[in-house]
Amino acid sequence: RVLNYTMDKFKPPENCVNLHVPLVNAQIWGNLSNTARAQDARLQQILKLLSTGITAYARTLDGETVSTEQQDALALLCNAQFEIHCLRKSSIRHTLNPKLAGLCRTS
């Protein structure tokens, strides 16, 4: 409950599309096993928490006096988010019927 309240306070800005957790295509989602769906739901939750944390941290920064350490911290957090996105795509691709796997973009 407290976590949901906190997450609502720090929703990523609409113009930061890379901070939003994309939904899986409905046709692909419908072909995933229950195990694959559960795993993806866990990864989605991790990505939402990480995006919220990145947004909260970014709001604490003063654009004119950002230290090297602050820049590095933000870069590391954003890279972790990117890696989780890649893991999510890869795990979905491996569970699909080989005929459908080609529909998944590699980037």
Secondary structure, 3 states (H helix, E strand, C coil): CHHHHHHHHCCCCCCCHHHCCCCCCHHHHHCCCHHHHHHHHHHHHHHHHHHHHHHHHHHCCCCCCCCHHHHHHHHHHHHHHHHHHHHHHHHHHHHCCHHHHCCCCCC
